Amino acid sequence: KTSGEVIPEFEMPKLDVATISAQNRSLLGVLSFTVFALLTAQIWQDFFVAVQAFQDIVLWTFTTSDDPAAELNKVTLATLIYTLIALVAIYVGVKNLPGLIEVSVLQRFDIDNGIRFAITTMARYVVIVAGVMVGSPMIGLDWTQLGWLVAALGVGLGFGLQEIFANFISGLIILFERPIRIGDTVTINNLSGTVSQIRMRATTITDWDRKELIIPNKTFVTSQFINWTLSDTTTRVVIKVGVAYGSDTDLVTKTLLDIAAENKDILDDPAPTAFFLGFGASSLDFELRGFVENFAQRLPLIHALHTEIDGRFKELGITIAFPQLDVHVLDLPKPAS
């Protein structure tokens, strides 16, 4: 059960100093290489003039107009090399962008770790989209003329890619609306665990056995689930106790409240309560209810309360009930003579 499991400890994926330094060193390395390349271009101008032969190697041509007489644009080997260099620069930027944003922007503000994760993730998406939009015209990929591709994507989204697209959009909703965050304890479809990763298509939940459950993002947007630690980590623990018929109900109630008051893990506000709920088939049914500050304390608290109740009841002579069955025999067979 969820109330009786030890929660795996997870921290928000913060960028530590070593990671930030490594990413900044990578970016500085790229910037240094860029400056070096520019200086080299100035010094070796004559050499690069000779290398302009790459511009004469035409790989393919394209036009941005429907007019047959329009001038053809050429994609040369040099253009392809420049495009590949741009793709490498985009890859380096996407990989090291979180460290740059953390150092230059986010450290200046008191921002929750979940918001930081959302900002860096969206920044990566923006860099990828911007890089594709800028680099594609260099090789003749004009998005305004690809109506057939948009139509094909629409058909694909309507059939095979529908779930993938829905999970991607749901992932964006999760990042901004934040119904779950990394480190939250959740229960969905009878599966409980701690959120360890939020990715583009799916969210990873680590359960109590340390198994990783891959849940599509769409599930968290369209289905009901329990987030035990969304806005408040305080939860209630309920201990059910059945005592034998004939027991002193006032003494049972007082004993349960005394045990709760002596336990340091049970909060004083809201105060613990004990109730005599009813007459069971074999027992008088009681409940002890108390609130615990941290979800991870539930299992140790339940263990401590059960142990203390059992010991205290034995001292006071209160019998914890067990199922009983009374058999009434109306007629006995006469013994054989």
C-alpha positions in Angstrom: 0.0 0.0 0.0 1.1 3.6 -0.6 0.8 4.5 3.1 3.1 1.8 4.1 6.1 2.1 1.8 9.5 3.7 2.1 9.8 6.5 -0.4 13.0 6.6 -2.5 14.7 9.9 -1.9 15.0 12.1 -5.0 16.3 15.6 -5.3 15.5 18.0 -8.1 18.1 17.7 -10.9 20.0 20.8 -9.9 23.2 21.7 -11.8 26.0 21.5 -9.4 29.1 23.7 -9.5 31.2 21.1 -11.3 28.5 20.6 -14.0 28.1 24.3 -14.5 31.8 24.8 -14.7 32.2 22.0 -17.3 29.4 23.4 -19.5 30.8 26.9 -19.3 34.3 25.6 -20.2 32.8 24.0 -23.2 31.1 27.2 -24.2 34.2 29.2 -23.6 36.1 26.6 -25.7 33.6 27.1 -28.6 33.9 30.9 -28.3 37.7 30.7 -28.2 37.7 28.5 -31.3 35.4 31.0 -33.0 37.6 33.9 -32.2 40.6 31.9 -33.3 38.9 31.0 -36.6 38.1 34.7 -37.2 41.7 35.7 -36.6 42.9 32.9 -38.8 40.6 34.0 -41.5 42.1 37.5 -41.4 45.7 36.2 -41.4 45.2 33.5 -44.0 43.0 35.4 -46.4 45.1 34.4 -49.4 44.9 30.7 -48.4 41.1 30.9 -48.1 40.9 32.5 -51.5 42.5 29.3 -52.9 40.0 27.2 -51.0 37.1 29.0 -52.7 37.2 26.2 -55.2 34.6 24.5 -53.0 32.1 27.2 -54.1 32.5 25.9 -57.7 31.4 22.4 -56.7 27.6 22.5 -57.1 25.7 19.7 -55.4 22.2 20.7 -56.4 20.1 23.7 -57.3 16.7 25.0 -56.1 14.4 28.0 -56.7 12.2 29.9 -54.3 9.8 30.9 -57.0 7.2 29.1 -59.1 8.3 31.0 -62.1 10.2 28.7 -64.5 12.4 31.6 -65.5 13.4 32.4 -62.0 17.1 32.3 -61.2 18.3 29.0 -59.6 20.0 29.0 -56.3 23.0 26.8 -56.0 23.9 24.6 -53.0 27.7 24.1 -53.2 30.0 21.9 -51.2 31.1 25.0 -49.2 27.4 25.7 -48.3 27.0 22.2 -47.1 30.1 22.4 -44.9 28.9 25.7 -43.4 25.6 24.0 -42.6 27.3 21.1 -40.9 29.3 23.6 -38.8 26.1 25.4 -37.9 24.6 22.0 -36.8 27.6 21.2 -34.6 27.3 24.7 -33.0 23.6 24.1 -32.3 24.4 20.7 -30.7 27.0 22.3 -28.5 24.7 25.1 -27.6 21.8 22.8 -26.7 24.1 20.5 -24.6 25.6 23.3 -22.6 22.7 25.8 -22.5 21.5 24.9 -19.0 24.8 25.9 -17.4 24.9 29.2 -19.2 21.4 30.1 -18.3 21.9 29.0 -14.7 25.1 31.2 -14.3 24.0 34.3 -16.3 20.3 34.5 -15.4 18.7 32.1 -13.0 21.2 32.6 -10.1 20.1 36.2 -9.9 16.5 35.3 -9.0 14.9 33.3 -6.3 13.2 30.7 -8.6 11.9 27.3 -7.6 13.9 24.3 -9.0 10.9 23.1 -11.0 10.6 26.4 -12.8 14.3 26.4 -13.5 13.9 22.9 -15.1 11.0 24.2 -17.2 13.0 27.2 -18.4 16.1 25.3 -19.4 14.0 22.6 -21.2 12.0 25.2 -23.2 15.3 27.1 -24.0 16.6 23.9 -25.5 13.5 23.5 -27.7 13.8 27.1 -28.8 17.4 26.7 -29.8 16.7 23.5 -31.8 13.7 25.1 -33.6 15.6 28.3 -34.3 18.7 26.4 -35.6 16.6 24.3 -38.0 14.7 27.3 -39.3 17.9 29.3 -39.9 19.9 26.4 -41.3 17.4 24.8 -43.6 17.2 27.7 -46.1 21.0 27.4 -46.6 20.5 24.0 -48.3 17.3 24.9 -50.1 14.7 23.7 -47.7 12.0 26.4 -48.0 9.2 25.7 -45.5 6.8 27.9 -47.4 6.9 25.5 -50.3 6.4 22.4 -48.3 2.7 22.3 -48.1 2.7 18.7 -49.1 4.9 17.9 -46.1 2.6 19.8 -43.7 -0.4 17.8 -45.1 1.5 14.5 -44.8 2.4 15.4 -41.2 -1.3 16.2 -40.5 -2.3 12.8 -41.8 0.4 11.2 -39.8 -0.6 13.0 -36.6 -4.2 11.9 -37.2 -3.1 8.2 -37.3 0.3 6.8 -36.2 1.8 10.0 -34.7 -1.2 11.1 -32.8 -0.2 9.7 -29.5 3.4 10.9 -29.8 2.2 14.4 -30.6 -0.3 14.3 -27.7 2.5 13.2 -25.3 4.8 16.0 -26.5 2.1 18.7 -25.9 1.2 17.1 -22.6 4.9 17.3 -21.6 4.9 21.0 -22.3 1.7 21.4 -20.2 3.3 19.5 -17.3 6.4 21.8 -17.5 4.3 25.0 -17.3 1.3 23.9 -15.2 3.4 21.7 -13.0 0.8 19.2 -11.6 3.9 17.0 -10.9 7.5 17.9 -10.3 10.6 15.9 -10.0 10.7 14.5 -6.5 6.9 14.4 -6.0 5.3 11.2 -4.7 2.4 10.2 -6.9 -0.1 7.4 -7.3 -1.6 6.7 -10.8 -3.5 3.6 -11.9 -2.6 1.8 -8.7 1.1 2.5 -9.4 2.9 4.6 -6.8 6.4 6.0 -6.7 8.6 9.1 -6.9 8.9 11.2 -10.1 12.5 11.0 -11.2 12.5 12.3 -14.8 10.2 14.4 -17.0 11.1 14.0 -20.6 9.6 15.0 -24.0 7.4 12.0 -24.4 7.1 10.3 -21.0 7.7 10.7 -17.3 9.7 8.2 -15.3 8.5 7.1 -11.9 10.7 5.1 -9.6 8.6 2.8 -7.4 9.4 1.4 -4.0 11.2 -1.6 -5.5 13.5 0.8 -7.4 11.8 -0.2 -10.7 11.5 2.6 -13.2 7.9 3.0 -14.6 7.7 4.9 -17.9 4.3 6.7 -17.9 3.3 8.6 -21.1 2.8 12.3 -20.4 -0.7 12.3 -21.7 -1.8 10.1 -18.8 -1.0 12.8 -16.3 -3.0 15.4 -18.3 -6.1 13.3 -19.1 -6.4 10.9 -16.1 -6.9 11.3 -12.4 -4.0 10.7 -10.2 -2.8 11.5 -6.6 0.1 13.8 -6.0 0.9 13.3 -2.3 3.4 16.2 -2.1 2.2 18.8 -4.6 1.5 21.8 -2.2 1.8 20.2 1.2 3.7 17.2 2.4 1.5 16.7 5.5 -0.6 13.5 5.3 -2.9 11.7 7.8 -2.1 8.3 9.2 -5.1 6.1 10.3 -4.5 3.2 12.7 -7.4 0.7 13.1 -7.7 -1.2 16.3 -10.3 -3.8 17.3 -10.7 -4.7 21.0 -12.6 -7.5 22.6 -16.2 -7.0 23.7 -16.4 -6.0 27.4 -13.3 -3.7 27.2 -13.4 -0.3 28.8 -14.0 2.0 25.8 -13.0 5.1 27.7 -9.7 3.6 28.7 -9.1 2.4 25.1 -9.7 6.0 23.8 -7.5 7.6 26.4 -4.7 5.1 25.8 -4.7 5.7 22.1 -4.6 9.5 22.6 -1.8 9.2 25.1 0.2 7.1 22.7 -0.3 9.6 19.9 0.7 12.5 22.2 3.9 10.8 23.2 5.0 10.2 19.6 7.2 13.0 18.4 6.4 12.4 14.7 2.7 13.1 15.1 1.9 16.8 14.7 0.1 18.7 17.5 -1.7 20.8 14.9 -4.0 19.3 13.6 -4.3 17.4 16.9 -4.5 13.6 16.9 -8.0 12.1 17.5 -9.4 8.7 18.5 -12.9 7.4 17.8 -15.1 4.5 18.8 -16.5 3.8 15.3 -18.8 0.8 15.8 -19.6 -2.7 16.9 -17.9 -5.3 14.7 -18.6 -9.0 14.3 -15.9 -9.9 16.8 -14.6 -6.6 18.1 -15.3 -3.0 19.2 -13.8 -1.0 16.4 -11.6 2.1 17.1 -9.5 4.4 15.0 -6.5 6.5 15.9 -5.9 9.4 13.5 -2.9 11.6 13.4 -1.0 13.8 10.9 2.7 13.4 9.9 4.7 16.2 8.4 6.6 14.2 5.8 5.3 11.5 3.6 8.5 9.5 4.1 7.7 9.2 7.9 4.5 7.3 7.4 5.9 3.7 7.5 8.2 4.3 10.6 5.3 6.0 12.3 2.8 3.1 11.6 5.4 0.6 12.9 6.0 2.6 16.1 2.3 3.1 16.8 1.4 -0.6 16.2 4.3 -1.6 18.5 3.3 0.8 21.3 -0.4 0.0 21.1 0.3 -3.7 21.4 2.6 -3.3 24.4 0.4 -0.7 26.2 -2.8 -2.8 25.8 -1.0 -5.8 27.2 0.0 -3.8 30.3 -3.5 -2.5 30.8 -5.2 -5.8 30.2 -7.0 -4.7 27.1 -7.5 -7.6 24.7 -7.0 -7.0 21.0 -9.8 -8.9 19.3 -9.5 -11.7 16.8 -12.2 -13.3 14.7 -14.3 -15.7 16.7 -17.0 -18.1 15.7 -19.6 -19.5 18.1 -21.1 -22.9 17.3 -24.5 -23.8 18.8 -25.3 -27.5 18.7 -29.0 -28.2 19.1 -29.1 -32.0 18.9 -26.3 -34.4 19.7 -26.5 -38.0 18.4 -27.3 -40.5 21.2 -24.3 -42.7 22.1 -24.5 -46.2 20.9 -25.5 -48.7 23.6 
